[in-house]
Amino acid sequence: MKTYKIAIQKSGRLNEKSVELLKQCGLQFENYKSSLISTVRNFPLEILFLRDDDIPEYVQDGIADLGIVGQNVLLETGAKVCTLQNLGFGKCDLNIAVKSDSQIQKPSDLTGLSIATSYPNLLAQYLNQNNINATIRNISGSVEIGPGLGLSDAIFDIVSTGSTLKNNGLKSIFTVMESEAILIANDTISNAPQVKELVERIRSVLRAISTKYVVLNVKKDNLNAIVNLLPGVKSPTVIPLYEEDWVAVHSVINEKDFWEKINLLKLAGAQGIVVMPVEKIITP
């Protein structure tokens, strides 16, 4: 059986979540900080720990079969790979930011100015699409210091919380793109059985993260109203209680929907509502 290789970030904001996701999929391996490779003990997979900028091209060239990388990094490199799944973590915006006292307010105000960035290809594409003639200054590392040192009039960079911008006297004026971590694959192996199994494991974990298991008691007369509010994956489980005319309803619900529906459940007669985390959800 072929052993596949998946590349993840060696260090940085995606490493911890990538390792956590793979372990939640039941994969047993050591997260070696000092090594470039770790072998999964219970699945035909090896994990490569690489610089995030290298991952798309490693997957494109077949050195790695799969990879977990930010959408922004993939688009910057232009690597030809297959995107298998959005992963829901590592979310960030790529913004244009300027000095806090700057009069620049809209994209057209950037005409004739200079913009520092670590993403020159993405920035060039945006400027071309919007007919903005600006100078791109390619900087590796601390892009946010550009305006303060007089290297540029603005920056184009990742923004997660905005605290780094504030600490450097900058403000974001608009978002160019949104990004999150994605699972990518070499085009030649995206339909391999082991790859499909790994993707399904990942999807089952992702479904569970945003889903809660709900147990509640309700009178039989009010059961239909509860079922309409908690349809479940297929349909709820209904169990008779010792007390006559009462049943227990077991179901699952998206967490964000639950907080919107909790008052409706109470009004429909639900009592003793218990909410629990879900580890995995397997669907056909």
C-alpha positions in Angstrom: 0.0 0.0 0.0 1.3 3.4 -1.0 2.3 5.7 1.9 1.1 9.3 1.2 2.8 12.5 2.4 1.0 15.5 3.8 2.8 18.8 4.3 1.9 21.1 7.1 3.5 24.3 8.5 6.5 23.6 10.7 5.9 26.6 12.9 3.5 29.5 12.8 -0.2 30.2 13.2 -1.4 27.1 11.3 0.9 24.5 12.9 -1.0 23.8 16.1 -4.4 23.7 14.5 -3.2 21.4 11.7 -1.7 19.0 14.2 -4.8 19.1 16.3 -7.0 18.4 13.3 -5.0 15.4 12.1 -5.0 13.9 15.7 -8.8 14.4 15.9 -9.0 12.3 12.8 -7.5 9.4 14.8 -4.0 9.6 13.3 -1.3 8.6 15.8 2.0 10.4 15.3 4.6 12.6 17.1 4.8 16.3 16.4 8.6 16.5 16.1 9.6 20.2 16.3 13.2 19.3 15.5 12.4 17.0 12.6 11.0 17.5 9.1 9.0 14.3 9.0 6.8 12.2 11.2 5.3 8.8 10.4 1.7 8.1 11.2 1.5 4.7 13.0 -2.0 3.7 12.1 -2.6 5.1 8.6 -0.4 5.1 5.4 0.7 8.7 5.8 3.8 10.7 6.6 3.7 14.2 7.8 6.2 16.7 6.5 6.9 19.9 8.5 7.8 22.7 6.1 7.7 26.4 5.6 4.2 27.4 4.6 5.5 29.2 1.5 7.0 26.0 0.2 3.9 23.8 0.7 1.9 24.6 -2.5 4.9 24.0 -4.8 5.9 20.8 -3.0 2.3 19.5 -3.5 2.3 20.7 -7.1 5.5 18.9 -7.9 4.5 15.7 -6.1 7.1 15.9 -3.4 4.1 15.9 -1.0 0.7 14.5 -2.0 -1.4 16.7 0.3 -0.9 19.9 2.2 -2.5 22.2 4.7 -1.9 25.9 3.8 -3.5 29.3 3.8 -5.5 30.3 0.8 -3.5 33.5 0.6 -0.2 31.5 0.3 -1.6 29.2 -2.4 -2.8 32.1 -4.5 0.4 34.0 -4.0 2.5 31.1 -5.3 0.1 30.3 -8.2 0.7 26.5 -7.7 -1.5 24.2 -9.7 -3.1 21.9 -7.2 -6.6 20.6 -6.2 -8.4 22.2 -3.3 -10.2 19.4 -1.4 -11.6 21.1 1.7 -11.8 24.5 3.5 -10.8 23.8 7.1 -12.4 26.7 9.1 -9.3 27.8 11.0 -6.4 30.2 10.3 -9.0 32.8 9.2 -7.6 36.2 8.4 -8.0 39.2 6.1 -5.5 40.7 3.7 -5.9 44.4 4.1 -4.5 47.6 2.8 -3.4 49.7 5.8 -2.0 53.2 6.1 -0.8 55.5 8.9 -3.5 56.4 11.4 -3.4 60.1 10.3 -3.4 59.3 6.6 -6.0 60.9 4.3 -6.0 57.7 2.1 -9.5 56.3 2.2 -10.3 54.4 -0.9 -8.5 52.2 -3.5 -8.1 55.0 -6.0 -6.2 57.1 -3.5 -3.3 54.6 -3.8 -2.5 55.8 -7.3 1.1 57.0 -7.5 1.9 55.8 -4.0 4.1 52.9 -2.8 2.8 49.8 -1.0 5.0 47.4 1.0 4.0 43.7 1.1 5.1 40.1 1.4 2.4 39.2 -1.2 3.6 41.0 -4.3 1.7 38.7 -6.7 -1.7 39.1 -5.0 -1.2 42.8 -4.7 -0.2 43.2 -8.3 -3.3 41.3 -9.4 -5.5 43.5 -7.2 -4.0 46.7 -8.5 -4.3 45.5 -12.1 -7.9 44.6 -11.7 -8.7 48.0 -10.3 -6.5 50.0 -12.7 -4.4 51.4 -9.9 -0.9 52.5 -10.8 1.1 52.1 -7.6 4.6 50.9 -6.8 5.0 47.5 -5.0 7.8 47.2 -2.5 8.4 43.5 -1.8 9.5 43.1 1.9 10.0 39.9 3.8 9.1 40.0 7.4 7.9 43.0 9.3 5.9 44.8 6.6 4.1 47.0 9.1 7.2 49.1 9.8 7.3 50.3 6.2 5.3 53.5 6.5 7.0 54.5 9.8 10.4 54.2 8.2 9.4 56.0 5.1 9.8 52.9 3.0 6.2 53.0 1.7 2.9 55.0 1.9 0.8 51.9 2.7 1.1 48.2 3.4 -0.7 45.1 2.1 -0.6 42.4 4.8 -2.4 39.8 6.9 -4.7 41.1 9.6 -6.1 38.8 12.3 -6.9 41.0 15.3 -5.6 44.4 14.2 -3.4 44.8 17.3 -0.2 44.8 15.3 -1.5 47.6 13.1 -2.4 49.7 16.1 1.0 49.1 17.8 2.7 50.5 14.7 0.4 53.5 14.3 -1.5 52.0 11.3 -5.2 51.6 10.4 -6.8 49.3 7.9 -8.8 51.0 5.2 -10.2 48.1 3.2 -10.0 44.3 2.8 -8.6 42.9 -0.5 -9.4 39.2 0.3 -10.4 36.8 3.1 -8.4 33.7 3.7 -8.4 30.5 5.8 -6.6 27.2 5.9 -7.4 24.7 3.2 -6.5 21.1 2.4 -4.8 20.8 -1.0 -3.7 17.8 -3.1 -1.7 16.9 -6.1 -4.1 16.5 -9.0 -2.9 12.9 -9.7 -3.9 11.5 -6.3 -7.1 13.4 -5.3 -9.3 10.4 -6.0 -7.1 7.7 -4.4 -9.1 5.6 -1.8 -6.8 6.5 1.1 -7.0 10.2 0.3 -10.8 10.0 0.1 -10.8 8.3 3.5 -8.6 11.0 5.0 -10.8 13.7 3.6 -13.9 12.0 5.0 -12.3 11.8 8.4 -11.5 15.5 8.3 -15.0 16.4 7.2 -16.5 14.3 10.1 -14.4 16.3 12.5 -15.3 19.6 11.0 -19.0 18.8 11.2 -18.7 17.9 14.8 -16.8 21.1 15.8 -19.9 23.2 14.9 -22.5 20.7 16.1 -23.9 20.0 19.5 -25.8 16.9 20.8 -29.0 18.0 22.5 -31.2 15.9 24.9 -34.4 17.3 26.3 -37.8 16.2 27.8 -41.1 17.2 26.4 -44.8 16.1 26.6 -45.9 13.9 23.6 -48.5 16.6 22.7 -45.7 19.0 22.0 -43.4 16.6 20.3 -44.1 17.7 16.7 -43.1 21.3 17.5 -39.8 20.1 19.0 -39.0 17.9 16.1 -39.6 20.8 13.7 -37.0 22.8 15.6 -34.5 19.9 15.9 -34.6 17.9 12.7 -31.3 16.2 13.4 -28.9 14.6 10.9 -31.8 12.3 9.6 -34.4 12.6 12.3 -34.4 12.9 16.1 -34.4 9.9 18.4 -37.5 9.8 20.7 -37.5 7.6 23.8 -40.5 7.2 26.2 -39.9 8.3 29.8 -41.1 6.5 32.9 -43.6 9.4 33.4 -46.5 8.8 31.2 -47.1 11.1 28.2 -43.5 12.3 28.3 -40.6 11.5 26.0 -36.9 12.3 25.8 -35.7 13.7 22.4 -32.1 13.2 21.3 -30.9 15.2 18.4 -28.0 17.3 17.0 -28.0 20.9 16.0 -25.5 23.5 14.7 -24.3 25.5 17.7 -25.1 28.9 16.1 -28.7 27.7 15.4 -29.1 26.4 18.9 -28.7 29.8 20.5 -31.2 31.2 18.2 -33.7 28.4 18.9 -33.3 27.9 22.6 -36.2 30.2 23.5 -38.4 28.6 20.8 -37.6 25.2 22.3 -38.7 26.4 25.8 -41.9 27.9 24.3 -42.6 24.6 22.6 -42.5 22.8 26.0 -38.9 21.6 26.2 -37.6 20.9 29.7 -34.3 19.7 31.1 -32.3 20.7 28.1 -28.8 19.2 28.1 -26.2 20.2 25.5 -23.1 18.1 24.9 -20.1 18.2 22.5 -19.9 15.9 19.5 -16.7 14.1 18.6 -17.4 12.9 15.1 -20.3 13.0 12.6 -20.2 10.4 9.8 -22.6 10.8 6.9 -23.1 8.8 3.7 
